[in-house]
Amino acid sequence: MKVQLILVGKTVDKRFSDIIDEYASRVKHYIGFDIQVIPELKNTKNLSADQQKQQEGELIVRQLQAGDYVVLLDEHGKEFRSVEFSDWMVKKMNTVSKRLVFIVGGPYGFSPDVYSKANEKISLSKMTFSHQMIRMIFTEQLYRAMTIMKGEPYHHE
């Protein structure tokens, strides 16, 4: 199984991108992991939020492959403690045959098409974070999950 993180728009703050890159390289020590960045839409000032979600959704759906297990990082998703997320990852690693795809949407969320492709939704917090921060938080939590699985000392109860 391979893990894919799909993002809408590049990470603009170099401090975040450096941390994301660091955790992504650590995750690759345990499992195949790639980050796919979908370019931000141009000229969005003339688009409604729904139009923007629709166009971003079309770009996201194009990145999906048959057999992908799709998980949206969404404020209405299931919340996990880190150990629970690690247990969830173990189950997915044993049941997902192709790619486990996590998606961070654009500023207005996901289109109905993207929601229809999702197998699950996960929320990283009840609080709201910027999309830039969510990328960093998710990659750190994915790394944490891997170290918990392996019984390594990164995570403390």
C-alpha positions in Angstrom: 0.0 0.0 0.0 1.1 3.5 -0.7 -0.1 6.7 1.0 -0.8 9.8 -1.1 -1.6 13.3 0.2 -3.4 15.5 -2.3 -3.3 19.3 -1.7 -4.9 22.1 -3.4 -2.3 24.9 -3.9 1.3 24.9 -2.9 2.4 25.6 0.7 3.4 29.2 0.6 5.1 29.6 4.0 8.6 28.2 3.7 8.6 27.5 7.4 5.6 25.1 7.0 7.0 23.6 3.8 10.3 22.8 5.5 8.5 21.1 8.3 6.2 19.2 5.9 9.2 18.1 3.9 11.0 16.9 7.0 8.0 14.8 8.2 7.3 13.5 4.7 10.9 12.2 4.5 10.5 10.6 7.9 7.3 8.9 6.9 9.0 7.5 3.8 11.2 5.5 6.1 8.1 3.4 7.0 5.8 3.4 4.0 5.5 4.7 0.5 4.4 8.3 0.7 3.9 11.1 -1.8 2.5 14.6 -1.8 0.6 15.7 -4.9 0.0 19.4 -5.2 -2.9 20.5 -7.5 -2.2 24.1 -8.7 -4.4 26.8 -7.3 -7.1 28.1 -9.7 -6.3 31.4 -11.5 -8.7 34.4 -11.5 -10.9 33.2 -8.7 -12.2 36.7 -8.0 -14.9 36.1 -10.6 -15.8 32.7 -9.2 -18.3 32.0 -6.4 -17.3 29.6 -3.6 -19.4 26.9 -5.3 -17.8 27.4 -8.7 -14.3 27.3 -7.1 -15.1 24.1 -5.2 -16.5 22.6 -8.4 -13.4 23.4 -10.5 -11.0 22.3 -7.7 -13.1 19.1 -7.4 -12.6 18.3 -11.0 -8.8 18.6 -10.6 -8.9 16.5 -7.5 -11.0 13.7 -9.0 -8.6 13.5 -12.0 -5.8 12.5 -9.5 -7.8 9.6 -8.2 -7.3 6.1 -9.5 -9.5 3.0 -9.5 -9.1 1.2 -6.2 -8.0 4.2 -4.2 -9.3 4.5 -0.6 -10.1 8.2 -0.3 -10.1 10.0 3.0 -11.0 13.7 3.2 -9.4 15.8 5.9 -12.7 17.6 6.7 -14.0 19.4 9.7 -17.0 17.1 9.9 -14.9 13.9 9.9 -14.1 11.5 12.7 -11.7 12.6 15.3 -8.9 10.4 16.6 -6.4 10.5 19.4 -2.9 9.8 18.0 -2.9 6.2 19.2 -6.3 5.6 17.7 -5.1 7.1 14.4 -2.2 4.7 14.5 -4.5 1.8 15.0 -6.7 3.0 12.2 -3.6 3.2 9.9 -2.7 -0.4 10.8 -6.1 -1.5 9.8 -5.9 0.4 6.5 -2.4 -1.0 5.8 -3.9 -4.5 6.2 -7.0 -3.9 4.0 -6.2 -1.2 1.4 -4.7 -2.9 -1.6 -3.6 0.1 -3.7 -3.4 3.7 -2.5 -4.7 5.3 0.7 -5.3 8.9 -0.4 -5.8 11.8 2.0 -7.1 15.0 0.5 -6.8 18.6 1.9 -9.3 20.8 -0.1 -9.2 24.4 -1.0 -10.3 27.3 1.1 -14.1 26.6 0.6 -13.9 22.8 1.2 -14.9 20.0 -1.2 -17.3 19.8 -4.1 -20.1 17.2 -4.0 -18.1 15.2 -6.6 -15.2 14.9 -4.2 -17.5 14.0 -1.3 -19.1 11.3 -3.4 -15.6 9.7 -4.0 -14.7 9.7 -0.3 -14.7 6.5 1.7 -14.2 8.3 5.0 -13.6 11.8 6.5 -11.2 12.6 9.3 -11.0 15.8 11.3 -7.7 16.8 12.8 -9.4 19.0 15.4 -12.6 20.8 16.4 -10.6 24.0 16.0 -10.1 25.6 12.6 -6.6 25.8 11.2 -5.3 27.3 8.0 -4.9 24.9 5.1 -1.2 25.5 5.3 -1.1 24.4 9.0 -3.3 21.3 8.3 -0.7 20.0 5.9 2.0 20.3 8.5 -0.2 18.8 11.3 -1.2 15.9 9.1 2.3 14.9 8.0 3.5 15.1 11.7 0.5 12.9 12.8 1.2 10.4 10.0 4.8 10.2 11.2 3.7 9.9 14.8 1.3 7.0 13.8 4.2 5.1 12.1 6.4 5.5 15.2 3.6 4.3 17.5 3.1 1.2 15.2 6.8 0.4 15.6 6.9 1.1 19.3 9.5 3.8 18.8 10.0 6.5 21.5 8.7 9.5 19.5 5.2 9.4 21.1 4.7 9.6 24.8 1.4 8.7 26.6 
